[in-house]
Amino acid sequence: MDYFSVITAVLAALLALTYWLKQSRPKNYPPGPPGLPFVGHTFSVGSPRRPAATFMKWKAQYGDIFSVKLGGRRMVVLSDIATARRIFQDDNVTGRDQKSLIRTEGSYVPPGAGIIVSNHELWKTHRRFALSTLRDLGMGKNWLEDTILTEVEELCQILRDTKQTPFNPKVKLTNSVSNVICALIFGRRFELNDPKFSRLTGLIAENVSGASVEGLAKTLPFLMWFPNRIRNLIYRARLNRDSLVEFMQEMIAEEANKKDHDSGDVQDYLRAYQREKETGAKTADKETFDDKQLVASLLDLFGAGTETTSTTVLWAFLLMIVNPDIQRKIQEEIDTTVGRDKVLTNSDRARLPYTDAAILEVQRIGSLVPLGGRVNFEETTIDGYTIPKGTSIMINLYGVNRDPRYWKNPEQFDPTRFLDENNKIIKPEGFVPFSVGKRSCPGEALAKMELFLFTANLLRCFTVKLPPGKTLTTEDYVMGVVSAPIPFDVVFIPRTSA
């Protein structure tokens, strides 16, 4: 062996040793399953895009807190809701991973902008502004309920027009839900058949899928070096990003040109943001109210408020089809308590406990966001374990929603688990559809109202069934950033007046 070969071998060995030391388990770190060199547990998290289900199995072996590695990224998984509630209230554990392959540094919207992935004071300022503005604009006000019911009626007419032919409701349902967000942030709605609007909501759906594979590309960065499906999806998501930014900029320009721009009434989120930017003392917080942060915030609100609610209603359709007896019980409660011909409003919710409980059970079974993640800014301790700073700390919400400690027969769809002996709604400790802690969903109040008004009124108007010869089960779904049923057709059978 010549001198050069020896030097090369020594350097290679030193690099391998350095990598091994860097990748070895830190001192006093949570236990976890054995992983492979370099890739860790990337290829052992179970069937395609169902890591939360695999985490449930590992929880049985390693306990309520264990660790995994995805490439060079460390992750600690929590399966105990009480621990997660405590840890996620800590300001030190409110971070988000800001490394993005979609919102790249060179794009108009930088990776750390907006509400969902921003950190520190930027996040606190704009989350606080979003919560107060959304509350002032609509939470508990009649106009918002009227807006939702307008969309429900429009959707019902479209479903009637299908005349009981098989129909995939996803696009029209997504457009209807998206129009509610448009009313809040833009002060306007779009026609459900508007091709531009349908394309917009389609871009949102595609980017949710892109975000699902982004984690794999970040774990295995070499996937971005050559043509393959993952890289194609990332590139497609970047193009979608640019189209969505362009749409938001058009809406901002439209708002700026309105004649009543100086009106005293703040009628939508966009106008409230512009007013916050233009008025008041020029503090450091105010300086963050710029155009890029506005576009990023609008994208976050639009995306999160559209895909989550519409997908939950799709889960409701799936579960009603699979459990026709429960669908009948809901319809009987509506018929006998309120009446089949009356549009259900939020005030009817307390009178329809079984219907309300069924919607809660849809959220539990669907586990829309299966994993909720944070990053700790500094080293922290969880149940005696030392967690190095910059670790991804995940709560397995899918697992919590199926934890036998909180749910009897957790795989069974049973609305009565949310009802006490007096037929009143109860919320078990393990019910966490909107996550927990300081990063919990800011749109929870709106989502609850939408889910009731859409689901209850659609079941008041229609019986949902599968087309003849088709089958569907609760296992027919994909689990990514959002857990969503695979596309399916539905036959909407109008329920005539009683």
PyMOL commands that set and color helices and strands:
alter all, ss='L'
color gray80, all
select helices_A, chain A and resi 3-23+42-44+51-62+81-87+91-93+120-137+142-161+170-185+195-219+221-224+229-256+269-278+284-287+291-322+324-337+346-351+353-366+397-400+415-418+437-439+444-461
alter helices_A, ss='H'
color red, helices_A
select strands_A, chain A and resi 65-70+73-78+371-375+380-382+385-387+392-396+462-465+477-479+483-485+491-494
alter strands_A, ss='S'
color yellow, strands_A
deselect
rebuild
show_as cartoon
